Amino acid sequence: MLDEIVINKECRNKGIASAILKNMPEILENQFNEIEEEDFGITIFLYASAVEAIELGFQSDSYKLETKKLINFYKKFGYKVVKENIMVLMK
């Protein structure tokens, strides 16, 4: 289980998260298919939340705006909103 991926502020907007999101399903599928010797789909759940949540305050407008930006970013890679800021990708 992968619990958290955090891109430091100074490294953001350089394509790192895009590369991770684009390639993660294939990496996971290849890894698990190799272990299980069986082809099956991959389901990834994520919780879209601004890293600076504690600093911004969960109810602040800044936090809500940053979370909305994240949700829109994840949607570019095929993730769908399940509820509020819980998202899923099925491949």
N, C-alpha and C positions, 0 to 999 in steps of 0.2 A: 504494500500500500504506500502510495506517495501522499504525504500529508500536506506539504506546502512547497510552493515555488515562489520565491521573492526575488524580484529584480531590483537591485539597489538604484536609488534615484539617479545617480550619476551614469548609470548604464542603460537607463530607459530610453525609448524612442530610437533604438539602434537595430531593431529587428530581432532581438533575442527572443522575446515572448512570442512573436509571430512564428519564428522557426520552431520553437517548442510546440506550440499549439498545432501547427501544420503537420509536424512529424510524429507527435506523441501516439496517435492511434496506430500508425504503422509499426512503430517501435514496440509498443505493447503487444500488438497482434503477433508480430514475429517472435517475440520473447516467449509469450504464453503458448503459441502453437508449437514452438520447439520443445517446450517442457511437456505439454500434454499430448504431443504427436497427433493432434486433431485440429481441424480448422473450425474456428468458432468466431463469433462476433465480439466486438469490444464495446463496452459501455463505460463512459467516463462521466462522473458527476463532479461538479465543482460548485463552490460557494463564492460568488463574485463579491468581493469585499475589498475596499481600499485598505492598503497596508497600514496607512496612517490612521486607522479607525479610532484608536484610543486617543491619539493626539487631536484629531478633529472632533471627536464626540459622535457617537452612533446616530444621534438625532439631528446633527447639524446639517445645514444646507450643503456645506462643503463635502461632507461624507456622502450624502445622497447624490450629489453631482458626480463625484468620482466613481461611485458604484455604478451609476447609470452609464458613464463612459466605458467602464469595464464590461458591462453587459453588452453594450453595442459592439465592443471590440470582439468579445467571444462569439457573438452572432455571426461575424464575418467568417468564422471557421466552422460554422454549422451547428454550434451549440444552440439549444432551445431552452427557453425559460420554463421551468417546471412550476415554480412558485416563488414569487418575490425575486430574490437574487440567487436561487438555487437553479443550476443549469445542468443539462445533460447532452451528451453526444453519443449517438449509437452508430457504429460502423459494422 
